Amino acid sequence: MAKLDEIAELLTEEINGFEKSIGRLEKVHEDFKNLPLRPDTSQLNALLKEYGNNQNNNIQEQQRLMERILHKVERSVLLPSWVIKLTWVLSVTVLLVLGFSIYQVSRISKKEQSAYLKGQDDAIEHYGTFFEESPEAKELYQKWLEERGNK
């Protein structure tokens, strides 16, 4: 029985200690209730406000860009691929004709020169044949040359 008394005495001491601890906790709890502690959220509010402003600016910028894109799309003209191909073919054809024309114009002086030489050769050959067929005309021509040469 002595052991039971001893255990009961220990339990009583523990219960008294527990009650004292509860009393202290209640006192601390009351002190915390009366403590004018308010969390400072001003920095958090400022950060959230700045983030909100940035988001609004980003949304406005995106809306402005979208409006510009839509405006450009509305103004754009959709052409079929065959029109684009035809335009390229016509452009290449015009460039080829223009280049050939420039080439032909640059060769005009050479053609004139060769035509002049051919005409000169033909005239000399024609007069040579004429003088061979009519020796009298040849004599008259030589006399004329001699008279002209003396003057």
Secondary structure, 3 states (H helix, E strand, C coil): CHHHHHHHHHHHHHHHHHHHHHHHHHHHHHHHHHCCCCCCCHHHHHHHHHHHHHHHHHHHHHHHHHHHHHHHHHHCCCCCHHHHHHHHHHHHHHHHHHHHHHHHHHCHHHHHHHHHHHHHHHHHHHHHHHHHHCHHHHHHHHHHHHHHHHC
